[in-house]
Amino acid sequence: MNARLAAAILALCWCWVSGAACADDMLDQMFLPRLDPLSTLPPIIAAGAALPGDMAPHACASDLAAGTALTLAGAVDLALCRNPQIAGAWAGIRVQAAGLGQARAAYLPTLAASAGRQHSRTSLSGATPDAGTINSTLVSATLGWRLFDFGGRDAAARSAQALLEAALANHDASLQKVLAGVIQSYFDAQTAQASAQSRQRQEATAVALLETITRREQRGAAARTDTLQAATAQARASLERSRADGGYRKSLAALVAVMGMPGATRLMLADDLADPEDAVRGEVDSWLDEAQARHPALLAARAQLLSAQANIVTTRSEGLPTLDFNAALYRNGRPNQGATQNTQETVAGVTLTIPLFDGFSRTYKVRSAQAQLAQKEADLRELEQQVAMDVARAHADANAALANLAASRNLLAAAEAARDSVQRKYDRDAADLRDLLGTQSSYDDAQQERLRCLADWRAARLRLLAVAGRMGKWALAQ
């Protein structure tokens, strides 16, 4: 006997003798997960899940090592392997695969066997004590097989297959939702980091300017009011830097949460991504066509519609005749009846069942299935319109954000040139401090506007990929 099987039998026996409630759990964990005789589990269960548009399944990364910079790909891998939404969608695939197995099992015969031991004793006046003692062993076997049912099993199998496809599409949608969340949080953290670094540089500039004005005042080359203005600018820069640092820490905490990591995890982001400022490839029509063909939510809705259509056939067939084959073998009597010695009974036949009247229950069940189909059709049309509107808006937002990104680059260059020009004039005493502080403030605002436009561009591009069903790491890398 196989050592693993022997150990399992001994453990099950111990559970039964001790009364421990572990037998069912052991059976589920040791045997049932490996049993799929009707081949209902999709290949994704064994191969792993791939993001829509990606070439291979994503691999779970180990915990982030201390001191290691977190890249976008690393953040995605950590989140996809720890998010409960994905785990729930993964379990949903197994649930629907089991439902498909039940539908396919209806095509197969059923076989049952039973055995029993009976002891009967009859006492007669004046007879020996064991004259009426009879020991009998009852053995029976029954076979049942549905031969015809007007397409009910076919419709049930089609419905289960459609629900399994819907579960797969819902899993893809969950992957995209989690991916969109972690990428947005990563972009937010990088933007907050860049803002904090920018505010630190602005504070350093304000400190240096205050030191310069203080020295000039000591030499009598600057007024006291100039020093006070510079001190005010330095205090304001320190306040903005403190706010930016707080926003950065908050964004890191949000990123830790969306990845499913412990709250005490300390993150260090990799260098800022170099976002290409290329035009959004493709017109709205091409993005709409792609969304109609690939969006996981639409695929799931269409699969649920097919399931609803098949459910009508299944419901109708339940009120139609069925033909079943039955066979049975009984030794020494039938179960739950008196035992007879040395008898054998063989039964074989077919049974035609014709439902005649069920109080109109079937009529209302069919109407309910038809109403559910109409509801699924309406839901699909509404979802198609929503996706089309989302794609059009996301495409327009992405193009607008791209245009704003170019304008913010020009604004930053102009503000930097103006600041440098006034700085040179101020060094030659050809400009006053108010002009210098004004151009420095304009430059700081242009820097923040540049960061804001960059964040808007990242978010707009992310939304466009999400609504089109292209939210995969491969597509993002392109």
KEBA-630798 format. One line per 5 residues: number of its first residue (from 1); their letters; for each residue x, y, z negated of C-alpha. Coordinates in nm, 4 decimals. Layout:
// residues N
NUM) A) X Y Z  ...
//
This chain:
// residues 478
1) MNARL) 0.0000 0.0000 0.0000  0.1185 0.3488 0.0809  0.2711 0.5081 -0.2304  0.0805 0.8349 -0.1777  -0.2509 0.6512 -0.1427
6) AAAIL) -0.1785 0.4385 -0.4504  -0.1002 0.7475 -0.6561  -0.4210 0.9119 -0.5373  -0.6288 0.6066 -0.6340  -0.4701 0.5918 -0.9798
11) ALCWC) -0.5322 0.9619 -1.0328  -0.8948 0.9272 -0.9247  -0.9423 0.6330 -1.1600  -0.8007 0.8372 -1.4475  -1.0388 1.1230 -1.3655
16) WVSGA) -1.3343 0.8825 -1.3682  -1.2345 0.7059 -1.6908  -1.1529 1.0277 -1.8786  -1.4563 1.2125 -1.7518  -1.2431 1.4973 -1.6133
21) ACADD) -1.4047 1.7027 -1.3354  -1.1167 1.6679 -1.0955  -1.2147 1.3828 -0.8625  -1.3994 1.6025 -0.6121  -1.1194 1.8587 -0.6069
26) MLDQM) -0.8594 1.5886 -0.5452  -1.0597 1.4412 -0.2599  -1.1058 1.7844 -0.1026  -0.7379 1.8776 -0.1310  -0.5829 1.5414 -0.0336
31) FLPRL) -0.8095 1.4077 0.2377  -1.0743 1.6443 0.3711  -0.8401 1.9180 0.5045  -0.6638 1.6569 0.7181  -0.9841 1.5054 0.8534
36) DPLST) -1.1193 1.6458 1.1808  -1.2426 1.3436 1.3805  -1.4686 1.5510 1.6066  -1.1941 1.8046 1.6936  -1.3814 2.1150 1.5829
41) LPPII) -1.0939 2.3145 1.4345  -0.9645 2.5682 1.6897  -0.5914 2.5750 1.7757  -0.5527 2.8998 1.5796  -0.5779 2.6988 1.2553
46) AAGAA) -0.2592 2.5071 1.3341  -0.0727 2.7640 1.5438  -0.1525 3.0722 1.3390  -0.3286 3.3954 1.4272  -0.1978 3.6410 1.6829
51) LPGDM) -0.2986 4.0028 1.6987  -0.5011 4.0967 2.0092  -0.2592 4.1734 2.2893  0.0379 4.0106 2.1157  0.2310 3.7226 2.2670
56) APHAC) 0.2777 3.5096 1.9551  0.1254 3.4669 1.6086  0.2484 3.7016 1.3412  0.4806 3.5516 1.0810  0.4487 3.6207 0.7121
61) ASDLA) 0.7477 3.8090 0.5778  0.8985 3.7502 0.2376  0.8762 4.0136 -0.0323  1.0614 4.3341 0.0420  1.4115 4.3215 -0.1031
66) AGTAL) 1.5151 4.6018 -0.3358  1.6947 4.8824 -0.1541  1.5701 4.7697 0.1873  1.4138 5.0324 0.4107  1.0565 4.9465 0.5057
71) TLAGA) 0.9964 4.9476 0.8794  0.6564 4.9637 1.0469  0.6780 4.6005 1.1600  0.7686 4.4921 0.8072  0.4756 4.6832 0.6600
76) VDLAL) 0.2394 4.5185 0.9096  0.3654 4.1668 0.8315  0.3368 4.2202 0.4569  -0.0177 4.3557 0.4869  -0.1467 4.0879 0.7243
81) CRNPQ) -0.0338 3.8101 0.4918  -0.1769 3.9582 0.1709  -0.5039 4.1285 0.2622  -0.8189 3.9579 0.1262  -1.0288 4.0638 0.4271
86) IAGAW) -0.8129 3.8519 0.6555  -0.8267 3.5591 0.4144  -1.2071 3.5813 0.4123  -1.2241 3.5939 0.7930  -0.9879 3.2946 0.8090
91) AGIRV) -1.2195 3.0998 0.5783  -1.5127 3.2019 0.7980  -1.3488 3.0250 1.0926  -1.3318 2.7022 0.8911  -1.6959 2.7401 0.7858
96) QAAGL) -1.8158 2.7726 1.1453  -1.5862 2.4905 1.2584  -1.7513 2.2687 0.9971  -2.0921 2.3775 1.1286  -1.9850 2.2755 1.4792
101) GQARA) -1.8794 1.9383 1.3412  -2.2239 1.8895 1.1896  -2.3852 1.9721 1.5242  -2.1637 1.7240 1.7099  -2.2217 1.4562 1.4468
106) AYLPT) -2.5900 1.4519 1.5441  -2.4943 1.2681 1.8657  -2.3396 0.9763 1.6738  -2.5147 0.6831 1.5065  -2.5439 0.6556 1.1309
111) LAASA) -2.4546 0.3385 0.9467  -2.5249 0.2570 0.5825  -2.4649 -0.0507 0.3698  -2.5656 -0.1495 0.0209  -2.5012 -0.4459 -0.2078
116) GRQHS) -2.6563 -0.5497 -0.5364  -2.6599 -0.8304 -0.7874  -2.9825 -0.9461 -0.9504  -3.0329 -1.1822 -1.2436  -3.3827 -1.3069 -1.3217
121) RTSLS) -3.4932 -1.5578 -1.5861  -3.8330 -1.7158 -1.6285  -3.9163 -1.9146 -1.9434  -4.1750 -2.1943 -1.9228  -4.3232 -2.3847 -2.2120
126) GATPD) -4.1406 -2.7149 -2.2609  -3.8794 -2.6483 -1.9893  -3.5058 -2.6219 -2.0336  -3.3769 -2.2708 -2.1179  -3.2200 -2.2137 -1.7790
131) AGTIN) -3.4835 -2.3714 -1.5621  -3.6098 -2.0312 -1.4394  -3.2751 -1.8524 -1.4052  -3.1945 -1.7110 -1.0605  -2.8803 -1.5137 -0.9655
136) STLVS) -2.9027 -1.3388 -0.6310  -2.6740 -1.1109 -0.4316  -2.8579 -0.8622 -0.2122  -2.6745 -0.7228 0.0919  -2.8195 -0.4855 0.3504
141) ATLGW) -2.6975 -0.2767 0.6417  -2.8911 -0.0202 0.8456  -2.8098 0.1491 1.1739  -2.9842 0.4585 1.3102  -2.9239 0.6401 1.6375
146) RLFDF) -3.1247 0.9198 1.7939  -3.1543 0.8554 2.1648  -3.3574 1.1519 2.2906  -3.4776 1.4813 2.1450  -3.5594 1.7239 2.4315
151) GGRDA) -3.2289 1.9137 2.4048  -3.2364 2.0076 2.0376  -2.8910 1.8697 1.9659  -2.7432 2.0343 2.2751  -2.8816 2.3709 2.1719
156) AARSA) -2.7591 2.3260 1.8155  -2.4088 2.2451 1.9439  -2.4097 2.5503 2.1711  -2.5246 2.7689 1.8840  -2.2524 2.6350 1.6543
161) QALLE) -1.9879 2.6838 1.9240  -2.1019 3.0438 1.9756  -2.0893 3.1102 1.6011  -1.7355 2.9699 1.5904  -1.6347 3.2059 1.8727
166) AALAN) -1.7971 3.4905 1.6801  -1.5946 3.3950 1.3700  -1.2751 3.4020 1.5784  -1.3669 3.7451 1.7130  -1.4472 3.8671 1.3612
171) HDASL) -1.1049 3.7459 1.2513  -0.9480 3.9499 1.5312  -1.1521 4.2499 1.4217  -1.0326 4.2044 1.0633  -0.6732 4.1856 1.1851
176) QKVLA) -0.7153 4.5065 1.3805  -0.8864 4.6825 1.0909  -0.6077 4.5925 0.8496  -0.3437 4.6760 1.1082  -0.4997 5.0162 1.1724
181) GVIQS) -0.5117 5.0853 0.7999  -0.1500 4.9944 0.7308  -0.0167 5.1799 1.0359  -0.2158 5.4908 0.9467  -0.0884 5.4708 0.5878
186) YFDAQ) 0.2676 5.4217 0.7142  0.2367 5.7223 0.9456  0.0886 5.9285 0.6629  0.3792 5.8326 0.4380  0.6338 5.9207 0.7049
191) TAQAS) 0.4605 6.2525 0.7708  0.4528 6.3255 0.3969  0.8202 6.2339 0.3732  0.9064 6.4681 0.6598  0.6986 6.7431 0.4992
196) AQSRQ) 0.8735 6.6934 0.1644  1.2150 6.7069 0.3342  1.1119 7.0201 0.5215  0.9957 7.1855 0.1998  1.3249 7.0933 0.0333
201) RQEAT) 1.5157 7.2631 0.3144  1.2910 7.5665 0.2871  1.3523 7.5832 -0.0870  1.7272 7.5561 -0.0322  1.7059 7.8399 0.2207
206) AVALL) 1.5061 8.0531 -0.0239  1.7586 7.9827 -0.3025  2.0494 8.0776 -0.0765  1.8690 8.3953 0.0292  1.8034 8.4898 -0.3350
211) ETITR) 2.1694 8.4377 -0.4179  2.2705 8.6560 -0.1239  2.0296 8.9353 -0.2204  2.1448 8.9159 -0.5844  2.5070 8.9605 -0.4832
216) REQRG) 2.4135 9.2513 -0.2554  2.2216 9.4130 -0.5389  2.5242 9.3763 -0.7654  2.7331 9.5562 -0.5049  2.4681 9.8235 -0.4713
221) AAART) 2.3857 9.7225 -0.1116  2.0295 9.6059 -0.1908  1.7433 9.7393 -0.3968  1.5928 9.5716 -0.6976  1.2681 9.5269 -0.5082
226) DTLQA) 1.4503 9.3147 -0.2494  1.5746 9.0827 -0.5226  1.2248 9.0523 -0.6669  1.0794 8.9740 -0.3244  1.3451 8.7088 -0.2667
231) ATAQA) 1.2765 8.5604 -0.6104  0.9054 8.5473 -0.5294  0.9773 8.3711 -0.2011  1.2040 8.1232 -0.3814  0.9350 8.0489 -0.6433
236) RASLE) 0.6766 7.9968 -0.3733  0.9117 7.7601 -0.1872  0.9703 7.5621 -0.5067  0.5956 7.5312 -0.5600  0.5398 7.4081 -0.2043
241) RSRAD) 0.8261 7.1610 -0.2407  0.6722 7.0252 -0.5613  0.3365 6.9819 -0.3896  0.4991 6.8071 -0.0956  0.6836 6.5694 -0.3291
246) GGYRK) 0.3552 6.4844 -0.5020  0.1845 6.4197 -0.1683  0.4712 6.1947 -0.0617  0.4481 5.9874 -0.3793  0.0727 5.9588 -0.3349
251) SLAAL) 0.1122 5.8403 0.0249  0.3648 5.5766 -0.0851  0.1194 5.4515 -0.3468  -0.1516 5.4243 -0.0804  0.0848 5.2307 0.1465
256) VAVMG) 0.1713 4.9902 -0.1354  -0.2002 4.9314 -0.1975  -0.2948 4.8704 0.1655  -0.0100 4.6191 0.2014  -0.1369 4.4260 -0.1003
261) MPGAT) 0.1892 4.4683 -0.2904  0.2174 4.5110 -0.6698  0.1543 4.8641 -0.7884  0.5054 4.8943 -0.9332  0.6693 4.8326 -0.5934
266) RLMLA) 0.9164 5.1021 -0.4955  0.9364 5.1781 -0.1244  1.2017 5.3404 0.0876  1.0851 5.4189 0.4384  1.2972 5.3687 0.7455
271) DDLAD) 1.3934 5.6623 0.9655  1.1064 5.8528 1.1204  0.9650 5.6985 1.4355  1.0485 5.8677 1.7620  0.7000 5.9126 1.9056
276) PEDAV) 0.7083 5.9415 2.2851  0.5275 6.2457 2.4138  0.4174 6.0713 2.7323  0.0765 6.1258 2.8829  -0.1980 5.8879 2.7759
281) RGEVD) -0.1807 5.6252 3.0468  -0.5043 5.5494 3.2312  -0.8306 5.7324 3.2769  -1.1343 5.6985 3.0544  -1.2935 5.4399 3.2865
286) SWLDE) -0.9969 5.2035 3.2582  -0.9985 5.2296 2.8785  -1.3751 5.1671 2.8773  -1.3371 4.8567 3.0937  -1.0649 4.7256 2.8675
291) AQARH) -1.2733 4.7881 2.5573  -1.5712 4.6047 2.7090  -1.3503 4.3055 2.7872  -1.1337 4.2862 2.4748  -1.2922 4.4632 2.1801
296) PALLA) -1.3308 4.2000 1.9039  -1.6564 4.3470 1.7726  -1.8152 4.3231 2.1186  -1.6913 3.9678 2.1648  -1.8386 3.8719 1.8282
301) ARAQL) -2.1732 4.0371 1.9108  -2.1949 3.8563 2.2459  -2.1196 3.5236 2.0816  -2.3904 3.5848 1.8214  -2.6320 3.6642 2.1057
306) LSAQA) -2.5558 3.3280 2.2695  -2.6133 3.1582 1.9348  -2.9523 3.3276 1.9006  -3.0502 3.2133 2.2503  -2.9583 2.8541 2.1700
311) NIVTT) -3.1403 2.8757 1.8375  -3.4708 2.9299 2.0207  -3.4236 2.6020 2.2090  -3.3332 2.4241 1.8857  -3.6403 2.5562 1.7072
316) RSEGL) -3.8731 2.4584 1.9920  -3.7270 2.1088 2.0182  -3.8071 2.0403 1.6535  -4.1765 2.0289 1.7497  -4.1208 1.7896 2.0431
321) PTLDF) -4.1103 1.4072 2.0425  -3.7946 1.2214 1.9437  -3.6825 0.8673 2.0205  -3.4667 0.6796 1.7693  -3.3100 0.3333 1.7687
326) NAALY) -3.3072 0.1472 1.4378  -3.1488 -0.1800 1.3315  -3.1149 -0.3451 0.9914  -2.9889 -0.6642 0.8308  -3.1104 -0.7866 0.4898
331) RNGRP) -2.9779 -1.0844 0.2932  -3.1738 -1.2259 -0.0006  -3.4362 -0.9548 0.0199  -3.4634 -0.5823 0.0697  -3.3300 -0.3155 -0.1693
336) NQGAT) -3.5630 -0.2273 -0.4573  -3.7728 -0.5358 -0.3928  -3.7833 -0.8780 -0.5518  -3.4920 -1.1040 -0.4654  -3.5417 -1.4194 -0.2600
341) QNTQE) -3.2909 -1.6979 -0.2366  -3.1083 -1.7829 0.0848  -3.3014 -1.5536 0.3165  -3.1819 -1.3342 0.5997  -3.3927 -1.0739 0.7789
346) TVAGV) -3.2926 -0.8923 1.0966  -3.4864 -0.5893 1.2183  -3.4357 -0.3981 1.5457  -3.6558 -0.1535 1.7306  -3.7146 0.1958 1.8631
351) TLTIP) -3.9257 0.4657 1.7031  -4.1078 0.7360 1.8980  -4.2033 1.0301 1.6766  -4.4603 1.2751 1.8146  -4.5369 1.5800 1.5973
356) LFDGF) -4.9075 1.6509 1.6280  -4.9833 1.9397 1.3947  -4.7775 2.1292 1.1393  -5.0124 2.4110 1.0459  -4.8656 2.6397 1.3160
361) SRTYK) -4.5366 2.6526 1.1253  -4.3383 2.5788 1.4416  -4.5095 2.8621 1.6267  -4.3941 3.1188 1.3753  -4.0461 2.9703 1.3594
366) VRSAQ) -4.0139 3.0148 1.7359  -4.1437 3.3712 1.7076  -3.8866 3.4401 1.4368  -3.6074 3.3015 1.6571  -3.7287 3.5160 1.9488
371) AQLAQ) -3.7350 3.8244 1.7291  -3.3817 3.7495 1.6107  -3.2723 3.7229 1.9737  -3.4278 4.0615 2.0509  -3.2509 4.2065 1.7478
376) KEADL) -2.9142 4.0669 1.8621  -2.9700 4.2118 2.2095  -3.0465 4.5532 2.0636  -2.7433 4.5325 1.8339  -2.5201 4.4467 2.1309
381) RELEQ) -2.6506 4.7388 2.3396  -2.6057 4.9758 2.0467  -2.2526 4.8492 1.9857  -2.1642 4.8836 2.3555  -2.2853 5.2437 2.3533
386) QVAMD) -2.0975 5.3140 2.0302  -1.7739 5.1657 2.1654  -1.8092 5.3631 2.4898  -1.8618 5.6857 2.2960  -1.5709 5.6074 2.0634
391) VARAH) -1.3398 5.5361 2.3580  -1.4362 5.8591 2.5342  -1.3838 6.0633 2.2177  -1.0577 5.8899 2.1289  -0.9253 5.9406 2.4822
396) ADANA) -1.0118 6.3110 2.4704  -0.8633 6.3464 2.1215  -0.5410 6.1753 2.2302  -0.4982 6.4059 2.5289  -0.5775 6.7121 2.3163
401) ALANL) -0.3355 6.5999 2.0443  -0.0668 6.5470 2.3084  -0.1198 6.8983 2.4415  -0.1088 7.0384 2.0879  0.2130 6.8483 2.0249
406) AASRN) 0.3808 7.0216 2.3195  0.2464 7.3602 2.2073  0.3737 7.3065 1.8538  0.7195 7.2274 1.9889  0.7208 7.5575 2.1782
411) LLAAA) 0.5900 7.7398 1.8690  0.8663 7.5965 1.6516  1.1338 7.6915 1.9044  1.0010 8.0483 1.9283  0.9760 8.0884 1.5495
416) EAARD) 1.3300 7.9576 1.5049  1.4650 8.1989 1.7641  1.2834 8.4907 1.5998  1.4130 8.3982 1.2547  1.7725 8.3656 1.3770
421) SVQRK) 1.7495 8.7013 1.5554  1.6205 8.8842 1.2461  1.8802 8.7066 1.0310  2.1613 8.8433 1.2502  2.0092 9.1914 1.2349
426) YDRDA) 1.9739 9.1687 0.8582  2.3369 9.0680 0.8241  2.4294 9.3879 1.0142  2.1844 9.5943 0.8048  1.9707 9.6486 1.1146
431) ADLRD) 1.6588 9.4915 0.9598  1.5039 9.4985 0.6167  1.4202 9.2089 0.3880  1.0508 9.2233 0.4681  1.1228 9.1415 0.8324
436) LLGTQ) 1.3526 8.8573 0.7314  1.1004 8.7062 0.4879  0.8214 8.7430 0.7449  1.0107 8.5571 1.0170  1.1218 8.2920 0.7684
441) SSYDD) 0.7597 8.2412 0.6624  0.6541 8.2141 1.0273  0.9249 7.9554 1.0869  0.8123 7.7546 0.7824  0.4539 7.7636 0.9066
446) AQQER) 0.5666 7.6505 1.2517  0.7500 7.3557 1.0964  0.4394 7.2487 0.9059  0.2269 7.2937 1.2167  0.4702 7.0748 1.4084
451) LRCLA) 0.4386 6.8023 1.1441  0.0596 6.8373 1.1441  0.0397 6.8053 1.5229  0.2708 6.5050 1.5139  0.0452 6.3374 1.2559
456) DWRAA) -0.2632 6.4204 1.4660  -0.0978 6.2681 1.7731  -0.0122 5.9487 1.5874  -0.3642 5.9192 1.4478  -0.5286 5.9908 1.7855
461) RLRLL) -0.3142 5.7340 1.9632  -0.3909 5.4822 1.6888  -0.7666 5.5399 1.7222  -0.7509 5.4994 2.0997  -0.5722 5.1656 2.0702
466) AVAGR) -0.8155 5.0491 1.8004  -1.1385 5.1334 1.9853  -1.0013 4.9713 2.3030  -0.9155 4.6459 2.1241  -0.5417 4.6771 2.1822
471) MGKWA) -0.4322 4.7069 1.8214  -0.1355 4.4676 1.8388  0.2284 4.5196 1.7494  0.3308 4.4456 2.1074  0.0913 4.7076 2.2432
476) LAQ) 0.2055 4.9634 1.9857  0.5673 4.9008 2.0767  0.4830 4.9758 2.4387
//
